[in-house]
Amino acid sequence: MKKVGFIVFGITALFTLVNSCKKTTTQIVDFSSYTMTNDECEIIGAADTTQWNNNVLNRQTDTLQLVFADNVNITDSATGTISMSPPCPDSSNGFFIWNVNPSRQCKLKLVVVNTAYDILYYNAYALNGGPMTIGFDFRSMTAFRSGTNYRMFYGFYNSYDSCYYSGHGDIRMR
């Protein structure tokens, strides 16, 4: 009886070892549907309605992007409303501006990834209520390549680190 148990254990261990050695493949995500904007932040093409709005991030690969430690402190524990426009210009040489309008003080967490979900940029910001423009300058960052699209994940949080508005949008380097 002990031999049978040992054989079953050995087969199980071998099966686990073989499966753990398999090369994992990265699912390629289509970031090609970005909302094209000009220098004045006007949409000049078809708008992707799944981007730049409150869109529950329900895929594990999406929600994990915004889980990082930060030192941003805010005092407003209430949740507010958020309005935003797509970054502009999109496509860009690497410098984007993003107009957001939180109704209350909040924390913004932001992550930019490539199609393999490698994190290329992340940051957290304390935002006061009201309209504001945030600039992103990726021109000197060697991870960003011209002719390539990237996905930006964002989450707006209250002082209890409760995310109440989140989503994504695609940007293109030209």
C-alpha positions in Angstrom: 0.0 0.0 0.0 2.9 2.4 0.8 4.4 1.7 -2.7 1.1 2.8 -4.4 1.0 6.0 -2.3 4.6 6.7 -3.2 4.0 6.1 -6.9 0.9 8.4 -6.9 2.9 11.1 -5.0 5.8 10.7 -7.5 3.5 11.0 -10.6 1.8 14.0 -9.1 5.1 15.7 -8.3 6.4 15.0 -11.8 3.2 16.3 -13.4 3.5 19.5 -11.3 7.1 20.0 -12.2 6.5 19.5 -16.0 3.5 21.9 -16.0 5.5 24.6 -14.0 8.3 24.5 -16.6 6.0 25.3 -19.5 6.7 28.7 -21.0 3.9 31.1 -20.3 2.5 33.1 -23.1 1.6 36.8 -22.8 -1.8 37.6 -24.2 -1.5 40.5 -26.7 -4.1 43.1 -26.0 -5.3 45.4 -28.8 -4.5 49.0 -27.9 -5.2 50.2 -31.5 -8.5 51.9 -30.8 -7.3 55.2 -29.4 -9.3 58.5 -29.5 -7.3 60.8 -31.9 -7.1 64.4 -30.6 -5.4 67.6 -31.9 -3.3 70.1 -30.1 -6.4 71.9 -28.9 -7.7 68.7 -27.3 -10.5 68.4 -29.9 -11.5 64.9 -30.9 -10.6 64.6 -34.6 -11.6 61.0 -35.3 -13.9 58.4 -34.1 -14.1 58.3 -30.3 -13.7 55.0 -28.5 -16.6 55.2 -26.0 -15.0 52.4 -23.8 -12.1 54.8 -22.9 -11.7 57.9 -20.7 -14.8 57.3 -18.6 -15.8 55.4 -15.5 -15.2 51.8 -16.6 -15.0 49.1 -14.0 -11.6 47.5 -14.3 -12.7 43.9 -13.9 -9.9 41.9 -15.5 -7.3 40.9 -13.0 -4.5 42.3 -15.2 -6.3 45.6 -15.2 -7.0 46.0 -11.5 -3.5 44.9 -10.5 -2.0 47.8 -12.4 -3.2 50.3 -9.8 -2.0 48.4 -6.7 1.2 50.1 -5.7 2.3 51.9 -2.6 2.4 55.7 -2.6 3.0 58.5 -0.2 0.1 60.7 -1.3 -2.1 61.9 1.5 -5.4 63.7 1.1 -8.0 64.6 3.8 -11.3 64.4 1.9 -13.1 61.2 2.8 -16.1 61.8 0.6 -16.3 60.6 -3.0 -17.0 63.0 -5.7 -17.6 63.1 -9.4 -15.0 63.1 -12.1 -15.1 64.4 -15.7 -12.3 64.2 -18.1 -11.3 64.4 -21.8 -8.9 62.2 -23.7 -5.2 63.3 -23.5 -4.0 65.5 -26.3 -2.5 65.6 -28.7 -3.0 61.9 -29.3 -1.0 60.7 -31.2 2.0 62.6 -29.8 5.8 62.7 -29.8 5.6 61.7 -26.1 4.2 64.8 -24.4 0.5 64.6 -23.5 -1.7 66.8 -21.5 -4.8 65.5 -19.8 -7.7 67.6 -18.6 -9.5 66.3 -15.5 -12.1 67.8 -13.3 -12.7 66.2 -9.9 -15.5 67.7 -7.9 -13.7 67.1 -4.6 -10.1 66.6 -3.4 -8.9 63.1 -4.4 -6.0 60.9 -5.1 -5.2 59.8 -8.7 -3.2 56.7 -9.4 -2.0 56.3 -12.9 -0.1 53.5 -14.7 1.0 53.2 -18.4 1.7 49.7 -19.8 2.7 48.2 -23.1 0.8 45.4 -24.8 2.6 42.8 -22.7 1.4 44.7 -19.6 4.9 45.7 -18.6 4.6 48.8 -16.4 6.5 51.6 -18.0 5.3 54.5 -15.9 3.3 54.9 -12.7 2.6 57.8 -10.3 0.2 59.1 -7.7 -1.1 62.6 -7.4 -3.1 64.6 -4.9 -5.7 66.6 -6.8 -7.7 69.5 -5.4 -11.3 69.8 -6.6 -11.9 71.7 -9.8 -10.6 71.6 -13.4 -6.9 71.0 -13.9 -4.4 69.9 -16.6 -1.8 67.2 -15.9 1.2 66.9 -18.2 3.0 63.7 -19.0 6.4 63.8 -20.7 7.6 60.4 -21.9 10.0 61.7 -24.6 13.2 61.0 -22.6 11.9 57.6 -21.4 13.6 54.9 -23.5 10.8 52.3 -22.9 8.4 54.3 -25.1 8.8 53.7 -28.8 7.5 55.8 -31.7 4.7 54.2 -33.7 3.5 52.2 -30.7 0.3 52.3 -28.7 0.2 52.1 -24.9 -2.6 51.8 -22.3 -3.1 54.2 -19.4 -5.0 52.9 -16.4 -6.3 55.4 -13.8 -8.1 55.3 -10.5 -9.5 58.1 -8.4 -9.5 57.5 -4.6 -10.8 59.1 -1.4 -8.7 59.5 1.7 -9.6 55.9 2.8 -7.9 54.6 -0.4 -11.3 53.6 -1.7 -11.4 53.7 -5.5 -14.6 55.3 -6.8 -13.8 56.1 -10.4 -11.5 54.1 -12.7 -10.9 53.2 -16.3 -8.4 53.2 -19.1 -7.5 54.8 -22.3 -5.0 54.2 -25.1 -2.3 56.7 -26.2 0.0 56.5 -29.3 3.6 57.6 -29.7 4.3 59.0 -33.2 
